[in-house]
Structures are given as C-alpha cells and as structure tokens.
Amino acid sequence: MTVLLRNTFKAWIDRAPGAPPKLVMVGDVRVPTDGWQARLTRRSPQGINPKILILDVNTQRPGGEAQEAITTIPLRYEESPPQDEYGQVMIANGKAEIVVRVCGSN
C-alpha cells in the first residue's frame, strides 16, 4: 500500500530569470518493500475548478521477490509553463488526497 507523506508535499512557481515560469511539485510516498516505482502524472480530465491542478500518484509493484523494508520514494512533477494560474495542487493515490497551496516563487 502506498502512503502519501503529507508534510513532504510542496508546490511553487519557479520564476528563474531567463526561463519561462515553471510549476514544481515535490513530495514523498512510502511503500512496503523496495523495488517499487512511483511517479506523479497529470489527471485527465482535470476537475471542474481550473485553479486546482490534480495529480495522481502512479505506482508499480516490484516484479518477483522484494526485500521487506519500508521505503520512501521522492516524487517530482514539473509543468513549464503552467497551463493555468494554479492556486492549489491536489495529489491523489486512490485511497487518500492531499491539497497543497502553490507558493508564488521559490
């Protein structure tokens, strides 16, 4: 089972000089064994509020045997330029959801 580590999720708009603005979303998930893969993907279709970006955590279990050791996987999503002026990002894994506010710059 994949667990969203609530306090690790952050989102901001990176406005580095010389580059277009970029939405950056980071956070961690915890899985029960090693060998898992996880990534954030943009949900399609998005929800009814265009100011909330919805991202899904997609995980893949390891094939074969895996060592039972609780493992933390870092996640990162980037969108450049942001497709809207997002105020929030919702992260969902099918069992839980986290909503974080998008900071103006980092």
HELIX and SHEET records of a PDB file:
SHEET    1   A 7 GLN A  37  ARG A  42  0                                        
SHEET    2   A 7 ILE A  52  GLN A  60 -1                                        
SHEET    3   A 7 GLN A  88  ALA A  92  1                                        
SHEET    4   A 7 GLU A  97  CYS A 103 -1                                        
SHEET    5   A 7 VAL A   3  ASP A  14  1                                        
SHEET    6   A 7 LYS A  22  VAL A  31 -1                                        
SHEET    7   A 7 THR A  71  GLU A  79 -1                                        
END                                                                             
